[in-house]
Amino acid sequence: MHFDSILALTDFSAPSEQALDRAALLAAQHQAPLRLLHFSTEARPFFGDPLARLAQRARQMTRRHGVRAHAVQRQLLTADEVVQESRSAGLLVCGPLWQRQWKTFYRGTLLDQFVHHSHCPVLVVKKAATQRYGQVLVAVDLSPRSRGLIDFAQRVAQPEALQLFHTIDTLETSRLRSADVSLEATQAHRVDSHQRARTRLVDLTHALGAKQASACVDVGNGDPAYQTAVQQLATRAELVVVGQRRRSALAQFFTGSVAQRLAKWADGDVLVVPFDGLAEPAGELVRQT
């Protein structure tokens, strides 16, 4: 997956302006072109000419950050239009868009639609951007694409500290209990799963090379989205990186995804990376726990 351009959305609200600031910092960090796009589903009469204001913001960012900022001179009104525009971007940056549109209510919030349908990674900015990311938490499922996810997180954020986190689903433990397996055997299974997951995380860091080999690892138990949000709060990571699998519209409506729920619950920024664009690494694969 290439990271060569950034598309940032704004409706000139405070959260979306924070997203623009983060997009500008990343563009300067990577010397990548930055496109600004005005996206709003509501009429804002106090902005007489939003496209002129957007062009002014692009000029400000060019002077302040030394980036190639360009204002897209058309206003998009639907999530589908934004998704289409993001096809030519390497990263889509936006604020926490919790709004729902009545015509597409069943598809979830605007952010849900971006995360589910975008062909490029989506960075959800929730905190003020004052400096580059220092602490990054990567939520991995130990599937073969975990290495690609970590590599992308490292290339985009270039953090000072990296932590890998894996959550063990407690469904298997529940099945053992329902099958009248003894408490001692159930606890032994849980400890063994935890140790095997930690060992695989350590092996994964070694397979990533010297720069990533110093990454910290940790394992949790329970719902992956909730536990990752708790881990992010405990470690004070400024950015959480998570992979996203494509799901059916029905599953999307009833349960959402780990990435979507994490984008809502996490205290810091969340980078959602579609697994579709991550190449499986050659060599030995890390098996899923």
PyMOL commands that set and color helices and strands:
alter all, ss='L'
color gray80, all
select helices_A, chain A and resi 14-30+50-65+79-88+102-107+110-117+146-157+171-178+183-207+224-235+249-255+258-265+275-277
alter helices_A, ss='H'
color red, helices_A
select strands_A, chain A and resi 6-10+34-38+69-71+91-94+122-124+135-139+161-168+216-221+239-244+269-274
alter strands_A, ss='S'
color yellow, strands_A
deselect
rebuild
show_as cartoon
